[in-house]
Amino acid sequence: MDLITHVQQKMVEILPEILNSYEGEIGDVDLSAMEQQVRQMSHAVGNEVLKRWLEMQDGKYPADEQVCPHCTAQARYVRRRSGLAITLLGRVYYRRSYYCCAVCGQGHYPLDHRLKIKPGEMSDGVVKCAALVGIESGFETSRDRLARLSLLELSPNSIRKASQRMGASVMQQEAALLAHSQSDEAQHAHRREPEKPRRLYGSIDGFMVLLDDGWHEMKAGAWWTTHTTRQGELKADNIHYYVDYLPATEFADLVWATGFEHHADQAYELVFVADGATWIWRIVEQHYPQAIQIVDWYHASAYLSAIAEAAFKDKQAAQRWLDQQTDALWHGRLRQVFRACRSLAERAPDAVHTALIYFAHNRHRMRYDKFRHKGLQIGSGTMESGCKQLGLGRLKIAGAQWSTDGARLVAKARAAYLSGQWDEINTSAEALPLIA
Ligand SMILES: [Zn+2]
């Protein structure tokens, strides 16, 4: 049994005695007032436990000397000094030994060093908690939500910092992944691994964000697998989103790096479902020439709706035409679809022209009969809902204005959360070591 379980048992054991001694003083407080008070108390007791635990870690009798982490000379004990750790149980003030080095003149706290505490900074737990609220709503609103949910009193600025820190940690992980994915050795090792994905999906898309200097396009991507539900529907699972604010040529590296993590290059079957944007298919062809390419069914069929709407005054006639052509597209009768579109060129020149250009570019990506026979997903709903959640949910909040870096970091944090990676992110990676 661990220490805290022991402590908890002991506390529970002595609790009746303490409470009984107040028997005459039990007032007529209602449950909701009481639960708030007890909650505050647990918070305060937890704070006290952390403080005592920290001070016990430091030891009763500090050694006269310790190795200086700055220069490795011997540093001398000076005295205990008070420190502050911002934890899930509030601000913990504790005392710990302070050493000063005569050689380099710098001081240090061995306890902070050992426990990776950066005095006055938020713990990893606080960063994750604050960021979780901060990536969902404005930082002002977040302050109130956080206080209500967790009793943590943080300024909007601290919540902003926490959210950006999560994003920065994701960025750090991605940088490591980028380097790894480009090493010959790692690529070699990949090929030898026996486990290869059977069928992996990928998608890429862009969405608009309002930054300080106007609207900009962010780029996002996703990797996922699918399973078939009992109703026979294909559902996405293990979805991994990534996002960045980069030109397409640089975003391509992130596509490769995240794909490498999912063994996309080794998949027996790799399927890209996306809309028709040229930069997207260029990236796919550059890194995954073997992939099956599919333009999203809803994007493609929307071109038919646009023609129907522009060409027919009569709503029923429009619907009839649309039903016929959608059915033909669904069954892979592309020639019939093209012919039908062309026959309306005089009545709806713009819509037909746009559609025919799109179809001509994406012809091989519209073999929906073939794709369906293989049991492939033909809609990029997974990616679109990702973009919506990455963009609309937070970055497009009314009145929210972002700097490029701010938007980029919060989007990355959101992507990690949506991908279920929140707990794996190490927010303290950059904090240490102290050794220069
Ligand atoms: Zn030193």
Boltz pocket constraint, residues with backbone or C-beta under 6 A from the ligand:
constraints:
  - pocket:
      binder: B
      contacts: [[A, 68], [A, 69], [A, 70], [A, 71], [A, 72], [A, 73], [A, 101], [A, 102], [A, 103], [A, 104], [A, 105], [A, 106]]
      max_distance: 6.0
